[in-house]
Amino acid sequence: MATSVPQPPRNATMQQCLIAGAVAGTSVDTILFPLDTIKTRLQSAEGFAKSGGFRGVFSGLLPAVVGSAPGAAAFFVTYEYCKALAMTWLPDERYAPAVHMGAASMGEISACVIRVPTEVVKQRLQAGRYNSTWTALTSIVRSDGLLGFYRGYLSTVMREIPFTCIQFPLYEYLKKYAAYRKRQAAPDLLDAAFCGSVSGGIAAALTTPLDVIKTRVMLGSASGGQSVYVGMGATFKKIVREEGPRALFKGIGPRTLWISAGGFIFLGAYEKAKRFLIERSEYE
């Protein structure tokens, strides 16, 4: 009797990746928003208590939700496209980590174009700088101009690329290992979600200093033409000089917990939505 060989799932179209990414982004940002707020307040220069403590942990949810779907969609469309393109040039499995790093980096660069403006508004609301989204929007335009919404773009990209270069090669490897252990062509959705949690948690812990620097730059304001935190190098030196090296790991607990749980929800929801859309298209 012939043994059936498990077939790998059909690749998703770019439209399916876009929809699945939007679902995943909105899900994780909404469910885990309070942990993100606590992390931001721990990392702020004013300190946790002065930034609001545990009060109003949903401050800034509106801009986060507005940016989450298009930002996540942009990431996954770019990631999947660049990964597929690179694998036609470098089909050898030895190059898989480099392919995943490059594709994920391109995905983050495109996603940050959408994500950074909403992140600036969100984090200032989380830190108690403003009491409404409209006040935040008008104040940023008045003090920094439209470019104020891209304050911290470079520091965000410089945080996201190392993060994603750790997370996605590890995520893809763990998925293959999980499938191999069960003799499957693709991992179960629950296994894929756990792979996302483990890879996200490791990447989050290792890149916390970059996240602290990014938060300080984004929370800065160009009032009077000057800013407390300008540029990654200067911000790094200022934090170490005034607060000590340990300050670079402020919020590591909530950040690691948030992204571990977020990786489970985000990548689990992405895989689930993607497979649902693929299966649905097969019956149409």
N, C-alpha and C positions, 0 to 999 in steps of 0.2 A: 504493500500500500504506500503510495507516494505521500511524502510529508509536504504539506502546504507551506510555502515560504511567505512570511508576512510582508506585505507590500507597504512601502513608505507612503505617507499621506500626500495627496496632490498638493503642489505648491499653490499658495494663495495669489490672487491677482493683486495689483497695486490698489485697486478700489477696496478690496476686502481687507488689505493691511491697513488702509486709511481708516475704515470704519472700526476695525478691531482695536486699533491704537487709540482712537477717540473714546471708545467705551472704557478701555483700560485706564486711560489718564483721568477721566472724570471719576471713575470708581475709587481709585486710590486717593486722589486729592481730597475728595469729599469725606471719605470714611476716616482718614488718618489726619485730618487737618489740625485737631487740637495738639497732637504730638509735635507737629511742625511749628506751631505757635510757641510752645514751651521751649523748643530748641532754639528758635530765633531770639526769644527773650533771654535765655541763658547766655547767648553769644553777644548780645548788645553791650555797648560800652557802659551804659547806665546800670546794667545789672538786671537780674531777674525781677526783683521786687519792684523797682522803679519803672520797669517797662510794662508792668501790669500783673505780674505774678500769675496766679491761676484764674484771674478775672478775664472775662471776655475772650475765651480761647478760640472763638469762631470769628474774631475780628479779621477782616481781610479775606473771608471766604468767597465773596462775590468775584473779585478779580482773579482769584485762584481758579475758580470754576470756569470763568470766561476763557482763561488761557490754557487750561489743562487739556481739553479735547483737541484743539488745533495743534497745540505744541506736541502732544504725544503722537498725533496722527502724522505730523511732519517728520518726527523722529523715525517711526517705524516704516513709513514709505521710503524714506531715504536709506535707512538701514537695509531693508530687504532688497531694494534695487541695487545698491552698491555691493552688497554681499553676493547677489546672483551674478552681477557683472564681473566682479573680481574672481569668482570661482570658475568662470569660463576661461580666464587667463591663467589662473593658478589652481588647477583642479587637484593637484597633489595634496593629500591630507596633511602633510607636514607644514603647509602654509596656512592651514585653517585658523590658528590663533591670530596671525597677522591680518588675515582677511577680516576676521570678526572685529579686531581692533580698529582697522581702517574704516570699515563700514559704520561701526558704532560712533566713531569720531565725526564722520561726515554727518551722521544723523543728529548728533548733539549740536553741531554748528548751525544746522538749518533750524532745529527746534528752538534754539536760544533766540533766534530772531523774533519769534513769537512769544516765547516764555519770559524773557527778561523784563519787558515793560510791565507785565502783570505781576512779576515777582517783586519789582521795585515798589509798586503800590501796595501789594499784599504785605510785604515785610514791614513797611512803615506803619501800616495799620496794626499789625501784630505787636509792634514795639510801642504802641500807644502814641505815636507822633500825631495822628489825626483821628478824628472820631467818625468820619464817614468817607466812603469811596470818592464822592464828588469833591469834598474838601481836599483830599489827597491829590486828586487829579489837577485841580486848579492851582494848588500850592506848588506842585512840582513844576508845572508850566511857568508859573510866575517867577519862581526862584532859579530854575535851571534851564527853562526853555524845553522844547520838544525832545532835545537830546538827553534831557534829564531822565527820560524813561529808559534810556539805554545805559544809565549809570551802572557800572559793574558788569557790563557785557563781557569784557575781556576776562575779568576775574571769574565770571561764571563759566565761560568756555574753558578756561584754564583749570577750573575745578572739575568740570564735567568730563573732559577728555581723559584725564588719569582715572577718574571713577569708572567710566564706561570701558576703558581699556583693561581694567581689572574685572569688572562685572561680566561683560558679555562673552569673552573667551571662556571664563570659568563656567558661566551659565550654559553655554553650548556644550562644553566638555561634560558637565554633570548630567545634562539631558541625554547625551549619547551613552554615558556610563549607566544611567538608570534604565535606559531601553535595553542595553546589552545584558544587564543582570537578569532581566525578565524575558530575554529572547524576543523582544518586540522590535518592530521597525521604528516606532516612535514611543516616547515615554507617555505614561498615563498623565492626565491633566493634573492630578494631585502631585505626582512626582515632579512635573514641570514647575508647579507652583513652589514646591519645597526647594528646588534647584534655584529658582529666582530669589527665594528668601536667603539662602546660604550665601550665594554670590553677592547679593546686594548688601548684606550685613558686613561681610569682609571688606568690600569696597568702601562702604560708608565709614567704617572705623579708620581705615588707612588714609582716607582723604579728608578727615575732619579739619585739620589745620587749614586746608584750602577753603573749606566751607566757612570757617570763622572769618578768614580774610575777606571772602566774598560778601558775607553778611555786613561786616563793618563798612565796606566800601558802599554797598547799596543803601545803608542807613544814613550815610553822610549826606549833608546838604550844602549846596554851594551858596550859602547865605553871605552876602557881602563880598562875593567873588572868591571866597576861601572855603576850604573844606577841611574837616578834621582828618579824614582818611582819604588819601589820593594815591592810587596806584598800588599794585600788589606788593612790590618790593618795599616801598615806604611804609605801607600798612603793617607788613610783617615785622619790620624793624621797630616800629612804634609799639606794637603789642608786646614784643619780647622785652623791649627796654623798660616799659612802664608797668607791665603786669607779669612778666616772667614767661618762660617757655610753656608752662602748664596752661596758660590762658589760651594757647592754640588748640587745646583739646576741650574747651568749654562746650557743653552740650553733646559730648560724644555718646553718652548713654541714650538720651532721647533720639538722637540722630540714627544711631545703630538700630535701636528698636523700631523706630519709624520706618527706616528703609528696609529692614528685614521683613517687617510685616507688609510694607509697601511692595517689596519684591514679590512676595507671595501673592498678593492681590493683583498687582499690576501685570506681571508676566503670566500669572494664572488666568486672569481675565482676558488677556490678549490671546493666549493660546486657545482658550475656550471659545471666544468670539470668532477667531479665525477659522477654527475647525467647524463651528456651526455654519458659518457663511459658505465654506467650501462644500459641506454636505448638502446645504440647501440648494446651492447652484447645481449640484449633480442631479437633483430631482426636478429641476425646471426644464 
